[in-house]
């Protein structure tokens, strides 16, 4: 199985214009929110983490999205 960072990177790049909160990413990936939070910190450049509205649950939270392919 691929490391969660690789799966997260692939998913975020596939949905470049979509902002995800940790909980929605976890549901989409079949992972725990804590694992997703840790992976987001480790994925590095090319991703934006900011306050905003999650495109999935529509709640104001900390969200992440890819900014480069």
C-alpha positions in Angstrom: 0.0 0.0 0.0 1.2 3.5 -0.8 2.2 5.8 2.0 -0.6 8.2 3.0 1.5 11.2 1.9 1.6 9.8 -1.7 -2.1 9.1 -1.7 -2.9 12.5 -0.3 -0.6 14.3 -2.9 -2.3 12.3 -5.7 -5.8 13.1 -4.5 -5.2 16.8 -4.0 -3.5 17.2 -7.4 -6.4 15.4 -9.0 -8.9 17.9 -7.4 -6.7 21.0 -7.8 -9.5 23.5 -7.5 -11.2 21.8 -4.5 -10.5 22.7 -0.9 -10.7 19.9 1.7 -10.8 19.9 5.5 -9.0 17.1 7.3 -12.2 15.2 8.1 -13.5 15.1 4.5 -10.1 14.1 3.2 -10.0 11.3 5.7 -13.4 10.1 4.6 -12.4 10.2 0.9 -9.1 8.3 1.6 -10.4 5.8 4.1 -8.0 7.2 6.8 -8.2 8.8 10.2 -8.3 12.6 10.4 -5.2 12.5 12.6 -3.3 10.6 9.9 -4.4 13.2 7.3 -3.4 16.1 9.4 0.1 14.7 9.9 0.4 13.9 6.2 -0.6 17.4 5.2 2.3 18.8 7.2 4.7 16.4 5.5 3.7 16.8 1.9 5.6 20.0 1.4 5.5 22.7 -1.3 2.8 23.0 -3.9 -0.1 22.9 -1.5 -1.9 25.8 0.3 -3.2 25.5 3.8 -5.6 28.3 4.9 -8.8 29.1 6.6 -11.8 28.7 4.3 -14.9 26.7 3.3 -14.5 23.0 2.7 -15.9 22.1 -0.7 -17.3 18.9 0.6 -18.9 19.7 3.9 -19.3 23.4 3.3 -18.1 24.3 6.8 -15.5 27.1 7.6 -12.4 25.2 8.7 -8.7 24.9 8.0 -8.6 23.6 4.4 -5.9 22.4 2.0 -5.6 22.4 -1.8 -3.0 21.9 -4.4 -1.6 25.0 -6.0 0.7 23.4 -8.6 0.6 20.2 -10.6 
